[in-house]
Structures are given as C-alpha cells and as structure tokens.
Amino acid sequence: MDKGLRRTAGIAVMAAGFGIAAWLVFGAPPAEEDGWWRLVRMAVGLTAMGVVSGGARLFFGQPKSERDGVLGETDADRDSGHRPDVNAVTDRA
C-alpha cells in the first residue's frame, strides 16, 4: 500500500475511533446500574480503543516489505551476504 494512502487511511480510522468514543462519552444513552447495556457500552469502548490503535498502526507502522535489514547493513552488504558486526556498533564499553 502506498505510504500516503496508508497514512490517510490511518487518519480516517483514528477519526472514526475518536468519534465512537466521543459518542459513547457524550451522547450515548445513560447506562443503567446493572444490565446488558452496561456490557454493550464497555464492548463499544474497547472497540473504539482498538480502532484508534489500528489507525495509529496504519499511520506510524512500517510494512515488512519496506523495512530495512540489520542495523548498519547496506545494499552492498546485503548483496554480498556479509553481515556487519552489530555488537561493535552497539557496545560502547
């Protein structure tokens, strides 16, 4: 998926999640003390949280096909099969 399209979809999904959450907080019928409506409100709230999380994953996530290799790896290293010593890059002792 194109990066711009993925980010646009992420914004739209997050806006839908925020809209559901706002409706639940400000506009939904009040929950009774006990009963099934209370469970429905909880399920809708968890769903809204999941939708916002999914939208953020779309917006900020990077598909596996676009990820780089190992830290410090270059195209020449990848083509030759050589792997850089990652410990030499990360150890600063």
C-alpha positions in Angstrom: 0.0 0.0 0.0 1.3 3.5 -0.8 2.6 5.4 2.2 0.3 8.4 1.6 -2.8 6.2 1.2 -1.8 4.2 4.3 -1.5 7.4 6.3 -4.7 8.8 5.0 -6.5 5.6 5.9 -4.9 5.7 9.4 -6.2 9.2 10.0 -9.7 8.2 8.8 -9.7 5.1 11.1 -8.5 7.1 14.1 -11.1 9.8 13.5 -13.8 7.1 13.4 -12.5 5.6 16.7 -12.4 9.0 18.3 -15.9 9.7 17.0 -17.2 6.4 18.5 -15.5 7.2 21.8 -16.9 10.8 21.9 -20.4 9.5 21.2 -20.0 6.9 23.9 -18.9 9.6 26.4 -21.1 12.5 25.5 -24.1 11.2 23.5 -24.9 7.6 24.2 -28.0 6.8 26.3 -27.0 6.6 30.0 -26.1 3.2 31.3 -28.2 1.6 34.0 -26.7 0.4 37.2 -27.0 -3.2 36.0 -28.0 -4.8 32.8 -26.8 -5.7 29.4 -26.5 -2.1 28.2 -23.6 -1.6 30.6 -21.8 -4.5 28.9 -22.6 -3.1 25.5 -21.1 0.2 26.4 -17.9 -1.5 27.7 -17.6 -3.5 24.5 -18.1 -0.4 22.3 -15.5 1.4 24.4 -12.9 -1.4 23.9 -13.7 -1.5 20.2 -13.1 2.3 19.9 -9.8 1.8 21.7 -8.9 -1.0 19.2 -9.9 1.1 16.2 -7.7 4.1 17.4 -4.8 1.7 18.0 -5.3 0.2 14.5 -5.4 3.6 12.9 -2.1 4.6 14.7 -0.6 1.3 13.5 -1.6 2.2 9.9 -0.3 5.8 10.3 3.0 5.1 12.0 3.6 1.4 11.2 6.0 0.3 8.5 5.2 -2.8 6.4 7.6 -5.7 6.4 8.3 -5.0 2.7 9.6 -1.5 3.4 11.7 -2.3 6.5 15.5 -2.1 6.3 17.7 -5.0 7.2 20.0 -5.2 10.2 21.3 -2.1 11.8 24.2 -0.8 9.7 23.6 -3.1 6.8 24.0 -1.5 3.3 22.8 -2.7 -0.1 26.3 -3.9 -0.9 26.4 -5.9 2.3 23.0 -7.4 1.6 24.1 -8.4 -2.0 27.4 -9.9 -0.9 25.9 -11.8 2.0 28.2 -10.0 4.5 26.6 -9.2 7.9 28.0 -6.2 9.9 29.0 -6.8 13.5 26.0 -5.3 15.3 27.7 -5.7 18.7 30.6 -3.5 17.6 28.0 -0.8 16.7 26.0 -1.1 19.9 28.7 -1.9 22.5 30.3 1.3 23.8 32.2 -0.1 26.8 
